[in-house]
């Protein structure tokens, strides 16, 4: 077993003591370097689960939290939220809600200034992340003039510039067109591979993320319906049970009458489809 960086031990959570439980008895462990996709229909508890990882629950949202959540050795409930956010960076659905500064470069530097880092380190980090995500051309532009895709990349850069151990993303492609969504997810995948950052992402465009995921969490009514490798999740029809349906590659795979493990790599899948068509000629 690898180095465990996230654990949920019998976690229950509700936003008010009179409200319904949004998370119900969550137990799971995520290892360093995992790329974890969180799946579930609206209201299944995806966003709440991710808020637990960042310390927003319970420190910001309050409510009632039972059980224990540990992130990078820190007990989320008893640790200062600044300690948790020094380990975990988050990108949420609406980039405009996360952008605070008028100029892009100032936005990238802002979290480092809050950490009290020396100016020389801040300049070095900003230059690094701008190059990493191809933001050199918009460093001095006003943030409100950026496109949706550019804003989301800036928010991603603001998260990465802190050099987090864990990157949490809550449906980052929600307001993006398909091409921009693919580019953004590809950036996250590249960063994951090159820098070894643990990624936990909730995303409704499963076909973009699932081929790159090492593990899948399927949530249904606040409970973990499945947690494990991608292949078993697909073969066990857990996505259908969670009312999120199959990604298009699985629907086509079943339509073609193929059996066995679904090839999630797009190139491998295309080869299998061509092979199947040739067999039927």
Long-range contacts (C-beta under 8 A, 24 or more apart in sequence): 1-31, 2-31, 2-32, 2-33, 3-31, 3-32, 4-29, 4-30, 4-31, 4-32, 5-30, 5-31, 5-32, 5-71, 5-72, 5-165, 5-166, 5-198, 6-30, 6-53, 6-69, 6-70, 6-71, 6-72, 6-166, 6-198, 6-200, 7-68, 7-69, 7-70, 8-52, 8-67, 8-68, 8-69, 9-67, 9-68, 9-69, 9-70, 10-66, 10-67, 10-68, 11-52, 11-65, 11-66, 11-67, 11-68, 11-69, 12-64, 12-65, 12-66, 12-67, 13-48, 13-52, 13-57, 13-58, 13-63, 13-64, 13-65, 13-66, 14-63, 14-64, 15-61, 15-62, 15-63, 16-63, 16-64, 17-63, 17-64, 19-63, 21-222, 22-48, 22-222, 23-48, 23-49, 23-52, 23-222, 24-221, 24-222, 24-223, 25-67, 25-223, 26-67, 26-223, 26-224, 27-224, 28-217, 28-224, 28-227, 30-198, 30-200, 30-215, 31-198, 32-165, 32-196, 32-198, 33-196, 33-198, 34-198, 34-199, 34-200, 34-214, 34-215, 35-189, 35-192, 35-198, 35-199, 35-201, 35-212, 35-213, 35-214, 35-215, 36-198, 36-199, 36-200, 36-201, 36-213, 36-214, 36-215, 36-216, 36-217, 37-201, 37-202, 37-203, 37-206, 37-209, 37-210, 37-213, 37-215, 37-216, 37-217, 37-230, 38-200, 38-201, 38-202, 38-203, 38-216, 38-217, 38-219, 39-202, 39-206, 39-216, 39-217, 39-218, 39-219, 39-239, 39-242, 39-244, 40-202, 40-218, 40-219, 40-220, 40-242, 40-244, 41-220, 41-242, 41-243, 41-244, 44-219, 44-220, 44-221, 44-222, 44-242, 45-219, 45-221, 45-222, 46-170, 46-171, 46-202, 46-219, 47-170, 47-202, 48-222, 49-202, 49-217, 49-219, 50-90, 50-168, 50-170, 50-200, 50-202, 52-76, 53-88, 53-90, 53-166, 53-168, 53-200, 54-84, 54-85, 54-88, 54-90, 54-168, 55-79, 55-81, 55-84, 55-85, 55-88, 56-81, 71-166, 72-165, 72-166, 86-115, 86-162, 86-164, 87-164, 87-165, 87-166, 88-164, 88-165, 88-166, 88-167, 88-168, 89-158, 89-159, 89-160, 89-162, 89-164, 89-166, 89-167, 89-168, 90-159, 90-167, 90-168, 90-169, 90-170, 91-152, 91-155, 91-156, 91-159, 91-167, 91-168, 91-169, 91-170, 91-172, 92-155, 92-169, 92-170, 92-172, 93-170, 93-171, 93-172, 93-174, 93-175, 94-174, 94-175, 95-148, 95-151, 95-152, 95-154, 95-155, 95-175, 96-151, 98-155, 98-158, 99-143, 99-151, 99-154, 99-155, 101-143, 102-142, 102-143, 102-144, 103-140, 103-141, 103-142, 103-143, 104-135, 104-138, 104-139, 104-140, 104-141, 104-142, 104-143, 104-146, 104-154, 105-130, 105-139, 105-140, 107-143, 107-154, 107-158, 108-135, 108-139, 108-154, 108-157, 108-158, 108-161, 109-161, 110-158, 111-158, 111-161, 111-162, 112-161, 112-162, 115-162, 125-161, 125-163, 126-161, 128-161, 129-157, 129-160, 129-161, 130-157, 132-157, 132-160, 132-191, 133-157, 133-160, 133-187, 148-175, 148-176, 148-180, 149-176, 149-177, 149-180, 149-183, 149-184, 152-176, 152-180, 152-184, 153-184, 153-187, 156-184, 156-187, 156-188, 160-191, 160-197, 164-197, 165-197, 165-198, 166-197, 166-198, 166-199, 166-200, 167-191, 167-192, 167-197, 167-198, 167-199, 167-200, 168-199, 168-200, 168-201, 169-199, 169-200, 169-201, 169-202, 169-203, 170-201, 170-202, 171-202, 171-203, 171-204, 172-201, 172-203, 173-203, 173-204, 173-205, 173-208, 174-204, 178-205, 181-205, 181-208, 182-208, 185-209, 185-212, 204-244, 206-239, 206-244, 206-247, 207-247, 207-248, 207-249, 210-247, 210-264, 211-264, 211-265, 211-266, 218-242, 218-244, 230-264, 231-261, 231-262, 231-264, 234-262, 235-261, 235-262
